[in-house]
């Protein structure tokens, strides 16, 4: 088995493992969240969203809706386990698990409206039609060439590019002061949804280290994202490893279920490259690889120079001490101009590189028709995945694309139809939990001339009288931060949906008293 086939196998099995985690997490929480006696019963959504299926399963067959949903969840676990174990990697299995999870997400409604659920569905769909084998059950019996695997990897690479590029750009477009001043991490570790056990220690780091971390995040999410769609494997590997390092650091300090594992999984196809056959006694020159490393270093250094400004300011507590002042140099308008110029180029390059890989695949295989169709499908996947990038444009529905001015109605129709498959992403657009600094003469100064970062994490505290006691006691969640003397637990890759939604509720989404009283998974005794 070649290196390319091995990487494809690792990617497909890893995706199956992530689907298994998602199904198991759904099955474990369904009774408390979406069953008939749960917080948000899903039977009404089942009836409205899937009327024919509901009629055949529930009304005609008289099957209990909750039992059917649990059975579907178990089927998803079985199929995804078959993929994760490598027993079967057929494209139809990926279509099946994507369809099942899409059905479950629809029923989950409020508790399953997170971006990582949508990303998992989109990833599974593109993988099924571009990279998974269809003429064999496993990769060992698959007759695809290395060049065909290279072609099938391009939609996945572009999907990762879209995820990271949009996540970075929306932070600048939101005009959030914490991102502009690079102070976001001075709030993030204390105000994130479900902090991890190491989040407290990360929060204690020096402000300069935290601001360098924010700057590194911008570099990884925006300029380094373009390395993911480079035609050269060494440059893609540099971009992929930068994404992996970022996700590992997030895993160490927070609990974002399977999202970080999924992002790492998406980086694997970026390491797939066409492997030239070397003749006996011939050794490849290291010069091309060294040149690619030099180009990556030069490009990232130039990006850092253009994105940030540095200066020195005097420490107010020590007149003889200088502090480094680091700030984002790209404004919202400048970011919009950059997006308008670079996005069409990135999409065009991804399509051209896919076609070039397809031409090599066609030349190396006798079945010209199947190779051509596969290349066309991959190009269509990239074009579909690229449509949500239009959301980054300030003139959303009236961009000039490849010199063609499309009117508003045309873009609206394209966006609506593509939204069934491809979606946009914008992680951590604005930082939450930012407190107000009290203005006074005696107020301490923050690092590098900025006011101190004041964390104000909002929380909903639930109290109840337990066992006929007249004393109100606070109800602590298992995963959500509560008691100050308890260290947060590592929930990932599991996703405690109710605990996470309580964080959103504290930001403004109100949960009624009756709804809270219907959650037996968290409260063994609770008076509603």
ZAMI-403402 format. One record per residue (C-alpha): residue number from 0; residue in one letter; x, y, z. Coordinates in nm, 2 decimals, always signed. Each point is the difference from the previous one (the first is absolute). Layout:
<sites>
NUM	A	X	Y	Z .
...
</sites>
This chain:
<sites>
0	X	+0.00	+0.00	+0.00 .
1	X	+0.14	+0.34	-0.10 .
2	X	+0.04	+0.30	+0.23 .
3	X	-0.29	+0.17	-0.18 .
4	X	-0.24	-0.29	+0.05 .
5	X	+0.11	-0.02	+0.36 .
6	X	-0.09	+0.37	+0.06 .
7	X	-0.33	-0.04	-0.18 .
8	X	-0.08	-0.30	+0.23 .
9	X	+0.10	+0.19	+0.31 .
10	X	-0.23	+0.29	-0.10 .
11	X	-0.30	-0.22	-0.08 .
12	X	+0.03	-0.20	+0.32 .
13	X	+0.05	+0.31	+0.21 .
14	X	-0.31	+0.15	-0.15 .
15	X	-0.19	-0.32	+0.08 .
16	X	+0.13	+0.03	+0.36 .
17	X	-0.13	+0.36	+0.03 .
18	X	-0.34	-0.10	-0.13 .
19	X	-0.01	-0.28	+0.26 .
20	X	+0.07	+0.25	+0.27 .
21	X	-0.27	+0.23	-0.12 .
22	X	-0.26	-0.28	-0.02 .
23	X	+0.09	-0.14	+0.35 .
24	X	-0.02	+0.35	+0.15 .
25	X	-0.34	+0.05	-0.17 .
26	X	-0.14	-0.33	+0.12 .
27	X	+0.12	+0.06	+0.36 .
28	X	-0.17	+0.34	+0.02 .
29	X	-0.32	-0.06	-0.20 .
30	X	-0.22	-0.11	+0.29 .
31	X	+0.07	+0.32	+0.19 .
32	X	+0.01	+0.25	-0.28 .
33	X	-0.23	-0.11	-0.29 .
34	X	-0.22	-0.28	+0.11 .
35	X	-0.37	+0.04	+0.08 .
36	X	+0.09	+0.08	+0.36 .
37	X	+0.31	+0.20	-0.08 .
38	X	+0.09	+0.36	+0.01 .
39	X	-0.10	+0.06	-0.37 .
40	X	-0.21	-0.29	-0.13 .
41	X	+0.08	-0.08	-0.36 .
42	X	-0.31	-0.18	-0.11 .
43	X	-0.17	+0.31	-0.13 .
44	X	+0.32	+0.09	-0.20 .
45	X	+0.00	-0.36	-0.13 .
46	X	-0.36	+0.04	-0.12 .
47	X	+0.06	+0.33	-0.17 .
48	X	+0.35	-0.05	-0.15 .
49	X	-0.05	-0.36	-0.12 .
50	X	-0.38	-0.04	-0.04 .
51	X	+0.02	-0.31	-0.23 .
52	X	+0.24	-0.18	+0.22 .
53	X	-0.20	+0.08	+0.31 .
54	X	-0.31	-0.13	-0.16 .
55	X	+0.15	-0.33	-0.10 .
56	X	+0.19	-0.06	+0.32 .
57	X	-0.22	+0.15	+0.27 .
58	X	-0.35	+0.02	-0.13 .
59	X	-0.02	-0.30	-0.23 .
60	X	+0.24	-0.24	+0.18 .
61	X	-0.09	+0.13	+0.34 .
62	X	+0.36	+0.02	+0.10 .
63	X	+0.10	+0.22	+0.29 .
64	X	+0.18	+0.31	-0.13 .
65	X	+0.25	+0.00	+0.28 .
66	X	+0.08	-0.37	-0.06 .
67	X	+0.05	+0.06	-0.37 .
68	X	+0.24	+0.29	+0.06 .
69	X	+0.20	-0.20	+0.24 .
70	X	+0.01	-0.29	-0.24 .
71	X	+0.12	+0.23	-0.28 .
72	X	+0.28	+0.13	+0.24 .
73	X	+0.11	-0.36	+0.07 .
74	X	+0.01	-0.06	-0.38 .
75	X	+0.22	+0.30	-0.04 .
76	X	+0.23	-0.13	+0.27 .
77	X	+0.03	-0.34	-0.17 .
78	X	+0.06	+0.14	-0.35 .
79	X	+0.26	+0.25	+0.12 .
80	X	+0.17	-0.27	+0.21 .
81	X	+0.03	-0.21	-0.32 .
82	X	+0.17	+0.30	-0.17 .
83	X	+0.23	+0.07	+0.30 .
84	X	+0.11	-0.36	+0.02 .
85	X	+0.08	-0.01	-0.38 .
86	X	-0.23	-0.29	-0.06 .
87	X	-0.19	+0.20	-0.25 .
88	X	+0.09	+0.34	-0.15 .
89	X	-0.25	+0.01	-0.29 .
90	X	-0.14	+0.34	-0.10 .
91	X	-0.36	-0.12	+0.06 .
92	X	+0.08	-0.05	+0.37 .
93	X	+0.11	+0.36	+0.02 .
94	X	-0.32	+0.11	-0.17 .
95	X	-0.19	-0.21	+0.25 .
96	X	+0.16	+0.15	+0.31 .
97	X	-0.03	+0.35	-0.14 .
98	X	-0.37	-0.05	-0.06 .
99	X	-0.06	-0.14	+0.34 .
100	X	+0.19	+0.28	+0.18 .
101	X	-0.17	+0.26	-0.21 .
102	X	-0.34	-0.15	+0.11 .
103	X	+0.10	+0.00	+0.36 .
104	X	+0.13	+0.36	-0.01 .
105	X	-0.32	+0.11	-0.15 .
106	X	-0.19	-0.16	+0.29 .
107	X	+0.24	+0.14	+0.26 .
108	X	-0.08	+0.36	-0.12 .
109	X	+0.13	+0.24	+0.27 .
110	X	+0.24	-0.23	+0.16 .
111	X	+0.16	-0.11	-0.33 .
112	X	+0.02	+0.33	-0.18 .
113	X	+0.38	+0.03	+0.05 .
114	X	+0.25	+0.06	-0.28 .
115	X	+0.19	-0.32	+0.07 .
116	X	-0.32	-0.21	-0.07 .
117	X	-0.04	+0.17	-0.34 .
118	X	+0.38	-0.04	-0.07 .
119	X	-0.02	-0.37	+0.07 .
120	X	-0.29	-0.05	-0.24 .
121	X	+0.17	+0.21	-0.28 .
122	X	+0.33	-0.19	+0.05 .
123	X	-0.17	-0.34	-0.01 .
124	X	-0.19	+0.09	-0.32 .
125	X	+0.31	+0.13	-0.19 .
126	X	+0.20	-0.30	+0.12 .
127	X	-0.26	-0.24	-0.12 .
128	X	-0.01	+0.13	-0.36 .
129	X	+0.36	+0.10	-0.05 .
130	X	+0.24	-0.22	+0.21 .
131	X	-0.17	-0.31	+0.12 .
132	X	+0.02	-0.31	-0.23 .
133	X	-0.32	-0.10	-0.19 .
134	X	+0.12	-0.30	-0.20 .
135	X	+0.14	-0.19	+0.30 .
136	X	-0.08	-0.05	+0.37 .
137	X	+0.35	+0.09	+0.13 .
138	X	+0.30	+0.19	-0.12 .
139	X	+0.20	-0.32	-0.03 .
140	X	-0.21	-0.12	-0.29 .
141	X	-0.05	+0.35	-0.14 .
142	X	+0.15	+0.05	-0.35 .
143	X	+0.03	+0.38	+0.03 .
144	X	+0.34	+0.14	-0.08 .
145	X	+0.20	+0.24	+0.21 .
146	X	-0.09	+0.28	-0.24 .
147	X	-0.37	-0.07	+0.05 .
148	X	+0.03	+0.02	+0.38 .
149	X	+0.18	+0.33	-0.06 .
150	X	-0.30	+0.12	-0.20 .
151	X	-0.25	-0.12	+0.27 .
152	X	+0.20	+0.18	+0.27 .
153	X	-0.05	+0.35	-0.15 .
154	X	-0.37	+0.06	+0.12 .
155	X	+0.11	-0.10	+0.36 .
156	X	+0.29	+0.24	-0.02 .
157	X	-0.21	+0.28	-0.12 .
158	X	-0.26	-0.07	+0.27 .
159	X	+0.27	+0.04	+0.27 .
160	X	+0.12	+0.32	-0.18 .
161	X	-0.36	+0.14	+0.01 .
162	X	-0.04	-0.09	+0.37 .
163	X	+0.32	+0.17	+0.12 .
164	X	-0.01	+0.29	-0.24 .
165	X	-0.36	+0.10	+0.09 .
166	X	+0.08	-0.05	+0.37 .
167	X	+0.29	+0.24	-0.02 .
168	X	-0.17	+0.27	-0.22 .
169	X	-0.32	+0.03	+0.20 .
170	X	+0.21	+0.09	+0.31 .
171	X	+0.13	+0.30	-0.18 .
172	X	-0.33	+0.09	-0.16 .
173	X	-0.18	-0.01	+0.33 .
174	X	+0.21	+0.30	+0.12 .
175	X	+0.03	-0.16	+0.34 .
176	X	+0.25	+0.20	+0.22 .
177	X	+0.14	-0.31	+0.15 .
178	X	+0.10	-0.14	-0.34 .
179	X	+0.13	+0.34	-0.12 .
180	X	+0.21	+0.05	+0.31 .
181	X	+0.10	-0.37	+0.01 .
182	X	-0.13	-0.04	+0.35 .
183	X	-0.26	-0.27	-0.08 .
184	X	+0.19	-0.28	+0.18 .
185	X	+0.00	+0.22	+0.32 .
186	X	-0.38	-0.08	+0.01 .
187	X	-0.04	-0.32	-0.19 .
188	X	+0.14	-0.26	+0.24 .
189	X	-0.23	+0.14	+0.28 .
190	X	-0.31	+0.07	-0.21 .
191	X	-0.02	-0.30	-0.24 .
192	X	-0.29	-0.22	+0.00 .
193	X	+0.15	-0.31	+0.17 .
194	X	+0.35	+0.07	+0.13 .
195	X	+0.24	-0.29	+0.03 .
196	X	+0.22	-0.09	+0.30 .
197	X	+0.29	+0.20	-0.13 .
198	X	-0.20	+0.31	-0.09 .
199	X	+0.08	+0.17	+0.34 .
200	X	+0.37	-0.05	-0.05 .
201	X	-0.01	+0.14	-0.35 .
202	X	-0.20	+0.30	+0.13 .
203	X	+0.30	+0.08	+0.24 .
204	X	+0.25	+0.04	-0.29 .
205	X	+0.17	+0.33	-0.05 .
206	X	-0.20	+0.25	-0.22 .
207	X	+0.28	+0.01	-0.26 .
208	X	-0.02	-0.38	-0.04 .
209	X	-0.38	+0.01	-0.03 .
210	X	+0.02	+0.28	-0.26 .
211	X	+0.26	-0.18	-0.20 .
212	X	-0.24	-0.30	+0.01 .
213	X	-0.28	+0.21	-0.15 .
214	X	+0.24	+0.13	-0.27 .
215	X	+0.10	-0.36	-0.08 .
216	X	-0.37	-0.09	-0.02 .
217	X	-0.05	+0.26	-0.27 .
218	X	+0.30	-0.11	-0.19 .
219	X	-0.11	-0.37	+0.01 .
220	X	-0.36	+0.08	-0.09 .
221	X	+0.05	+0.25	-0.29 .
222	X	+0.34	-0.01	-0.18 .
223	X	+0.09	-0.36	+0.10 .
224	X	-0.34	-0.11	-0.13 .
225	X	+0.12	+0.07	-0.36 .
226	X	+0.28	-0.25	+0.04 .
227	X	-0.27	-0.27	+0.03 .
228	X	-0.09	+0.04	-0.36 .
229	X	+0.35	+0.02	-0.14 .
230	X	+0.09	-0.23	-0.28 .
231	X	+0.32	-0.11	+0.18 .
232	X	-0.03	-0.26	+0.27 .
233	X	+0.28	+0.15	+0.22 .
234	X	-0.18	+0.33	+0.02 .
235	X	-0.33	-0.17	+0.08 .
236	X	+0.16	-0.20	+0.28 .
237	X	+0.13	+0.32	+0.16 .
238	X	-0.35	+0.15	-0.01 .
239	X	-0.15	-0.33	+0.13 .
240	X	+0.24	-0.03	+0.29 .
241	X	-0.07	+0.36	+0.10 .
242	X	-0.37	-0.08	+0.01 .
243	X	+0.06	-0.32	+0.20 .
244	X	+0.21	+0.18	+0.26 .
245	X	-0.27	+0.26	+0.05 .
246	X	-0.27	-0.26	+0.04 .
247	X	+0.22	-0.20	+0.26 .
248	X	+0.04	+0.32	+0.20 .
249	X	-0.38	+0.06	+0.00 .
250	X	-0.06	-0.36	+0.11 .
251	X	+0.24	+0.05	+0.30 .
252	X	-0.19	+0.30	+0.13 .
253	X	-0.37	-0.05	-0.10 .
254	X	-0.27	-0.25	-0.08 .
255	X	-0.14	+0.04	-0.35 .
256	X	-0.11	-0.36	-0.05 .
257	X	+0.12	-0.16	-0.33 .
258	X	+0.05	+0.33	-0.18 .
259	X	+0.38	+0.02	+0.06 .
260	X	+0.05	-0.37	-0.09 .
261	X	-0.21	+0.06	-0.32 .
262	X	+0.22	+0.30	-0.10 .
263	X	+0.32	-0.21	+0.06 .
264	X	-0.16	-0.27	-0.21 .
265	X	-0.06	+0.25	-0.28 .
266	X	+0.37	+0.08	+0.00 .
267	X	+0.10	-0.36	-0.10 .
268	X	-0.09	+0.03	-0.37 .
269	X	+0.22	+0.30	-0.02 .
270	X	+0.30	-0.23	+0.05 .
271	X	-0.10	-0.22	-0.29 .
272	X	+0.22	+0.06	-0.31 .
273	X	+0.07	-0.17	-0.33 .
274	X	+0.30	-0.22	+0.06 .
275	X	+0.24	-0.02	-0.29 .
276	X	+0.16	-0.34	-0.06 .
277	X	+0.38	+0.02	+0.05 .
278	X	+0.23	-0.20	-0.22 .
279	X	+0.26	-0.23	+0.16 .
280	X	+0.31	+0.18	+0.11 .
281	X	-0.17	+0.34	-0.05 .
282	X	-0.03	+0.23	+0.30 .
283	X	-0.24	+0.30	+0.00 .
284	X	+0.16	+0.34	+0.05 .
285	X	-0.11	+0.17	+0.32 .
286	X	+0.02	+0.34	-0.17 .
287	X	-0.38	+0.02	-0.10 .
288	X	-0.11	-0.09	+0.36 .
289	X	+0.24	+0.25	+0.15 .
290	X	-0.13	+0.27	-0.25 .
291	X	-0.36	-0.07	+0.11 .
292	X	+0.11	+0.03	+0.37 .
293	X	+0.16	+0.34	-0.08 .
294	X	-0.31	+0.12	-0.19 .
295	X	-0.22	-0.10	+0.30 .
296	X	+0.22	+0.18	+0.24 .
297	X	+0.03	+0.31	-0.22 .
298	X	-0.38	+0.01	-0.06 .
299	X	-0.08	-0.03	+0.37 .
300	X	+0.26	+0.26	+0.10 .
301	X	-0.14	+0.24	-0.25 .
302	X	-0.36	-0.07	+0.13 .
303	X	+0.11	+0.07	+0.36 .
304	X	+0.16	+0.33	-0.11 .
305	X	-0.31	+0.12	-0.18 .
306	X	-0.25	-0.12	+0.26 .
307	X	+0.15	+0.13	+0.32 .
308	X	+0.17	+0.32	+0.14 .
309	X	+0.24	+0.00	+0.29 .
310	X	+0.14	+0.28	+0.21 .
311	X	+0.13	+0.07	+0.35 .
312	X	-0.18	+0.18	+0.27 .
313	X	+0.12	+0.10	+0.35 .
314	X	-0.11	-0.20	+0.30 .
315	X	-0.21	+0.24	+0.22 .
316	X	+0.11	-0.19	+0.31 .
317	X	+0.37	+0.01	-0.09 .
318	X	+0.12	+0.29	-0.21 .
319	X	+0.32	-0.17	-0.10 .
320	X	-0.18	-0.31	-0.15 .
321	X	-0.13	-0.03	-0.35 .
322	X	-0.29	-0.22	-0.10 .
323	X	-0.07	-0.15	-0.35 .
324	X	-0.33	+0.13	-0.15 .
325	X	-0.14	-0.24	-0.26 .
326	X	-0.31	+0.08	-0.20 .
327	X	-0.19	-0.12	-0.31 .
328	X	+0.08	+0.23	-0.29 .
329	X	-0.28	-0.11	-0.23 .
330	X	-0.33	+0.19	+0.03 .
331	X	-0.34	-0.12	-0.10 .
332	X	+0.00	+0.19	-0.33 .
333	X	+0.35	-0.13	-0.09 .
334	X	-0.11	-0.35	+0.08 .
335	X	-0.30	+0.03	-0.22 .
336	X	+0.22	+0.12	-0.29 .
337	X	+0.24	-0.29	+0.05 .
338	X	-0.29	-0.25	+0.01 .
339	X	-0.15	+0.14	-0.32 .
340	X	+0.34	-0.03	-0.18 .
341	X	+0.12	-0.34	+0.14 .
342	X	-0.31	-0.21	+0.02 .
343	X	-0.07	-0.03	-0.38 .
344	X	+0.37	-0.08	-0.05 .
345	X	+0.00	-0.27	+0.27 .
346	X	-0.31	-0.17	-0.15 .
347	X	+0.13	+0.02	-0.35 .
348	X	+0.34	-0.14	+0.10 .
349	X	-0.17	-0.29	+0.19 .
350	X	-0.20	-0.09	-0.31 .
351	X	+0.30	+0.03	-0.23 .
352	X	+0.22	-0.22	+0.23 .
353	X	-0.28	-0.26	+0.01 .
354	X	-0.03	+0.00	-0.37 .
355	X	+0.38	-0.04	-0.03 .
356	X	-0.01	-0.29	+0.24 .
357	X	-0.29	-0.15	-0.20 .
358	X	+0.20	+0.03	-0.33 .
359	X	+0.29	-0.20	+0.16 .
360	X	-0.25	-0.25	+0.14 .
361	X	-0.15	-0.05	-0.35 .
362	X	+0.34	-0.04	-0.16 .
363	X	+0.10	-0.27	+0.25 .
364	X	-0.32	-0.21	-0.02 .
365	X	-0.16	-0.17	-0.30 .
366	X	-0.35	+0.08	+0.11 .
367	X	-0.02	+0.35	-0.13 .
368	X	-0.37	+0.04	+0.06 .
369	X	+0.00	-0.09	+0.37 .
370	X	+0.30	+0.23	+0.07 .
371	X	-0.16	+0.29	-0.19 .
372	X	-0.33	-0.04	+0.18 .
373	X	+0.18	-0.02	+0.34 .
374	X	+0.19	+0.32	-0.08 .
375	X	-0.32	+0.18	-0.10 .
376	X	-0.18	-0.11	+0.32 .
377	X	+0.29	+0.13	+0.21 .
378	X	-0.01	+0.33	-0.18 .
379	X	-0.37	+0.03	+0.07 .
380	X	+0.06	-0.07	+0.37 .
381	X	+0.25	+0.28	+0.02 .
382	X	-0.23	+0.24	-0.19 .
383	X	-0.28	-0.09	+0.24 .
384	X	+0.22	+0.04	+0.31 .
385	X	+0.11	+0.34	-0.13 .
386	X	-0.34	+0.16	-0.01 .
387	X	-0.02	+0.09	+0.37 .
388	X	+0.32	+0.20	-0.04 .
389	X	-0.22	+0.26	-0.16 .
390	X	-0.13	+0.08	+0.36 .
391	X	+0.33	+0.16	+0.07 .
392	X	-0.05	+0.26	-0.26 .
393	X	-0.13	+0.34	+0.12 .
394	X	-0.22	+0.02	-0.32 .
395	X	-0.11	-0.35	+0.06 .
396	X	-0.22	-0.08	-0.30 .
397	X	+0.17	+0.23	-0.25 .
398	X	+0.37	-0.11	-0.04 .
399	X	+0.19	-0.01	-0.32 .
400	X	+0.11	-0.36	-0.05 .
401	X	+0.25	-0.07	-0.28 .
402	X	-0.10	+0.32	-0.17 .
403	X	-0.37	-0.09	+0.00 .
404	X	-0.24	+0.23	+0.19 .
405	X	-0.28	-0.21	+0.14 .
406	X	-0.32	+0.16	+0.12 .
407	X	-0.16	-0.03	+0.34 .
408	X	-0.27	-0.25	-0.09 .
409	X	+0.26	-0.23	-0.16 .
410	X	+0.22	-0.01	+0.30 .
411	X	-0.30	-0.05	+0.23 .
412	X	-0.11	-0.30	-0.19 .
413	X	+0.35	-0.15	-0.01 .
414	X	+0.04	+0.06	+0.37 .
415	X	-0.34	-0.16	+0.09 .
416	X	+0.06	-0.31	-0.20 .
417	X	+0.36	-0.05	+0.11 .
418	X	-0.10	+0.04	+0.37 .
419	X	-0.15	-0.35	+0.00 .
420	X	+0.36	-0.14	-0.05 .
421	X	+0.25	+0.27	+0.08 .
422	X	+0.01	+0.24	+0.29 .
423	X	+0.20	+0.30	+0.13 .
424	X	+0.19	+0.01	+0.32 .
425	X	+0.10	+0.27	+0.25 .
426	X	+0.14	-0.13	+0.32 .
427	X	+0.05	+0.24	+0.29 .
428	X	-0.11	+0.31	-0.20 .
429	X	-0.02	+0.21	+0.32 .
430	X	+0.15	-0.07	+0.34 .
431	X	-0.25	-0.04	+0.28 .
432	X	+0.04	+0.08	+0.37 .
433	X	+0.17	+0.34	-0.04 .
434	X	-0.05	+0.20	+0.31 .
435	X	+0.00	+0.38	+0.03 .
436	X	+0.30	+0.18	+0.14 .
437	X	-0.08	+0.24	+0.28 .
438	X	+0.16	+0.33	-0.08 .
439	X	+0.19	+0.15	+0.29 .
440	X	+0.34	+0.15	+0.08 .
441	X	+0.10	-0.29	+0.21 .
442	X	-0.10	-0.26	-0.26 .
443	X	+0.30	-0.23	-0.09 .
444	X	+0.13	+0.02	-0.35 .
445	X	+0.00	-0.30	-0.22 .
446	X	+0.28	-0.14	-0.21 .
447	X	+0.15	+0.22	-0.27 .
448	X	-0.22	+0.30	+0.07 .
449	X	-0.34	-0.17	-0.04 .
450	X	-0.25	-0.02	+0.29 .
451	X	+0.00	-0.32	+0.20 .
452	X	-0.21	-0.29	-0.14 .
453	X	-0.30	-0.03	+0.23 .
454	X	-0.17	-0.34	-0.04 .
455	X	-0.38	+0.00	+0.06 .
456	X	-0.13	-0.35	-0.07 .
457	X	-0.38	-0.01	+0.03 .
458	X	-0.15	-0.31	+0.16 .
459	X	-0.35	-0.12	+0.08 .
460	X	-0.01	-0.15	+0.35 .
461	X	-0.27	-0.25	+0.07 .
462	X	-0.12	-0.06	+0.36 .
463	X	-0.24	-0.25	+0.14 .
464	X	-0.14	-0.13	+0.33 .
465	X	+0.11	-0.36	+0.02 .
466	X	-0.17	-0.27	+0.22 .
467	X	-0.26	+0.24	+0.15 .
468	X	+0.27	+0.22	+0.13 .
469	X	-0.08	+0.37	+0.05 .
470	X	+0.35	+0.09	-0.11 .
471	X	+0.07	+0.10	-0.36 .
472	X	+0.30	-0.19	-0.14 .
473	X	+0.19	+0.07	-0.32 .
474	X	-0.02	-0.27	-0.26 .
475	X	+0.34	-0.07	-0.16 .
476	X	+0.03	-0.14	-0.35 .
477	X	+0.23	-0.28	-0.07 .
478	X	+0.19	+0.17	-0.29 .
479	X	-0.09	+0.37	+0.02 .
480	X	+0.21	+0.21	+0.24 .
481	X	-0.18	+0.06	+0.32 .
482	X	+0.16	-0.07	+0.34 .
483	X	+0.31	+0.22	+0.04 .
484	X	+0.19	-0.28	+0.19 .
485	X	-0.04	-0.25	-0.29 .
486	X	+0.23	-0.03	-0.30 .
487	X	-0.18	-0.01	-0.33 .
488	X	-0.02	-0.34	-0.16 .
489	X	+0.12	-0.10	-0.35 .
490	X	-0.33	-0.08	-0.19 .
491	X	+0.14	-0.03	-0.35 .
492	X	-0.05	-0.18	-0.23 .
493	X	-0.34	-0.04	+0.17 .
494	X	-0.23	+0.30	-0.03 .
495	X	-0.22	+0.08	+0.30 .
496	X	-0.27	+0.18	-0.20 .
497	X	-0.21	+0.13	+0.30 .
498	X	+0.30	+0.13	+0.19 .
499	X	+0.12	+0.18	-0.32 .
500	X	-0.34	+0.15	-0.06 .
501	X	-0.01	+0.14	+0.36 .
502	X	+0.31	+0.20	-0.10 .
503	X	-0.19	+0.15	-0.30 .
504	X	-0.30	+0.06	+0.23 .
505	X	+0.21	+0.21	+0.23 .
506	X	+0.09	+0.21	-0.30 .
507	X	-0.36	+0.08	-0.07 .
508	X	-0.19	-0.31	-0.10 .
509	X	-0.26	-0.06	+0.28 .
510	X	-0.10	-0.35	+0.11 .
511	X	-0.33	-0.02	+0.16 .
512	X	-0.06	-0.14	+0.35 .
513	X	-0.21	-0.29	-0.14 .
514	X	+0.27	-0.10	-0.25 .
515	X	+0.27	-0.01	+0.26 .
516	X	-0.21	-0.23	+0.22 .
517	X	-0.03	-0.25	-0.28 .
518	X	+0.36	-0.11	-0.01 .
519	X	+0.05	-0.31	+0.21 .
520	X	+0.35	-0.06	-0.13 .
521	X	+0.14	+0.29	+0.20 .
522	X	-0.24	+0.04	+0.29 .
523	X	-0.11	-0.30	+0.20 .
524	X	-0.23	+0.21	+0.21 .
525	X	-0.13	+0.34	-0.13 .
526	X	-0.32	+0.18	+0.08 .
527	X	-0.14	+0.17	-0.30 .
</sites>
